């Protein structure tokens, strides 16, 4: 359950987390990417309660990350799919999964492997510079205020640290 809203925070990361909703949302998005698309499939895979899943799917649909399409009329049942913003979030979740594989691996080992279909090889995602292709790290990347930067909740730290 969400304890805090980041809706008023002037920060792209906070706004992204606001859209994502809670811990269940990335798992639902992952399952959509992996091919599940029905309510009962999510319940079975995640072990999430039906009322919580209903709320999370509604949040993801409202945020524009997931679309729902009726596949049955009586009673009405829906299939779910990733929208363009939802699909663009998947590489972020794959990168987070790679971090988990390195630093929080389940006892039995890496549960999923990703293959880059262009080259056909198993891939461990990295975050790279859009200009030169080098991997981004804390050692070679700095932050500076962007055009929307201002001293406000969520960016006050950036403004104060970068001005010194």
FILOMI-950689 format. One record per residue (C-alpha): residue number from 1; x, y, z. Coordinates in steps of 0.1 Angstrom, whole numbers, plus 5000, padded with zeros to 4 digits. Layout:
NUM	X	Y	Z
...
***
This chain:
1	5000	5000	5000
2	5012	5035	4992
3	5021	5056	5022
4	5032	5088	5005
5	5022	5107	4974
6	5050	5123	4953
7	5025	5142	4932
8	5037	5176	4944
9	5074	5168	4943
10	5093	5186	4915
11	5114	5157	4904
12	5112	5134	4874
13	5121	5103	4895
14	5094	5111	4921
15	5069	5117	4893
16	5078	5083	4878
17	5074	5066	4911
18	5040	5084	4915
19	5029	5069	4882
20	5042	5034	4890
21	5021	5034	4922
22	5037	5008	4945
23	5057	4976	4946
24	5031	4955	4929
25	5030	4977	4898
26	5065	4968	4884
27	5057	4931	4889
28	5024	4935	4870
29	5042	4954	4842
30	5069	4926	4841
31	5042	4899	4838
32	5025	4919	4810
33	5059	4920	4792
34	5064	4882	4798
35	5030	4875	4781
36	5004	4874	4808
37	4973	4895	4800
38	4944	4882	4821
39	4934	4891	4857
40	4934	4855	4869
41	4969	4850	4855
42	4982	4879	4875
43	4965	4865	4907
44	4980	4831	4901
45	5015	4843	4893
46	5019	4871	4919
47	4997	4858	4947
48	4982	4892	4950
49	4947	4897	4964
50	4919	4903	4938
51	4909	4937	4953
52	4945	4949	4954
53	4951	4938	4918
54	4919	4955	4907
55	4932	4987	4923
56	4967	4984	4908
57	4954	4977	4873
58	4931	5007	4875
59	4960	5029	4886
60	4982	5016	4857
61	4954	5021	4832
62	4947	5056	4845
63	4984	5064	4843
64	4985	5054	4807
65	5010	5025	4812
66	4984	4997	4805
67	4954	4994	4782
68	4925	4971	4789
69	4903	4956	4762
70	4872	4936	4768
71	4874	4900	4756
72	4841	4887	4772
73	4808	4904	4776
74	4788	4885	4803
75	4804	4890	4827
76	4827	4917	4813
77	4863	4906	4815
78	4894	4924	4802
79	4927	4916	4786
80	4955	4939	4795
81	4984	4951	4774
82	5013	4975	4777
83	5009	5009	4760
84	5038	5028	4744
85	5048	5044	4778
86	5045	5010	4795
87	5067	4994	4769
88	5093	5022	4773
89	5094	5014	4810
90	5103	4978	4805
91	5140	4984	4798
92	5142	5002	4831
93	5127	4972	4849
94	5151	4949	4830
95	5180	4970	4843
96	5166	4969	4878
97	5163	4931	4874
98	5200	4930	4864
99	5209	4950	4895
100	5189	4924	4915
101	5207	4896	4898
102	5240	4911	4909
103	5232	4924	4944
104	5201	4906	4956
105	5201	4872	4938
106	5175	4847	4950
107	5191	4817	4967
108	5185	4794	4937
109	5202	4819	4913
110	5192	4842	4886
111	5155	4835	4879
112	5153	4850	4843
113	5177	4857	4815
114	5172	4882	4788
115	5183	4877	4752
116	5190	4906	4728
117	5170	4895	4698
118	5191	4917	4674
119	5223	4897	4680
120	5207	4866	4695
121	5230	4866	4726
122	5222	4866	4763
123	5224	4902	4776
124	5230	4919	4809
125	5216	4954	4804
126	5237	4985	4812
127	5228	5022	4811
128	5247	5039	4784
129	5253	5075	4773
130	5229	5084	4745
131	5257	5103	4727
132	5289	5081	4729
133	5275	5047	4740
134	5298	5045	4771
135	5284	5029	4802
136	5271	5055	4827
137	5284	5051	4863
138	5286	5074	4893
139	5322	5079	4886
140	5317	5093	4851
141	5283	5111	4853
142	5274	5143	4870
143	5241	5161	4875
144	5232	5197	4868
145	5199	5216	4869
146	5177	5211	4839
147	5154	5237	4823
148	5127	5228	4848
149	5151	5228	4878
150	5141	5250	4907
151	5145	5249	4944
152	5114	5229	4954
153	5106	5197	4972
154	5124	5169	4953
155	5149	5192	4937
156	5160	5214	4965
157	5189	5192	4972
158	5201	5193	4936
159	5198	5231	4936
160	5218	5235	4969
161	5245	5210	4961
162	5251	5222	4926
163	5253	5258	4936
164	5282	5253	4959
***
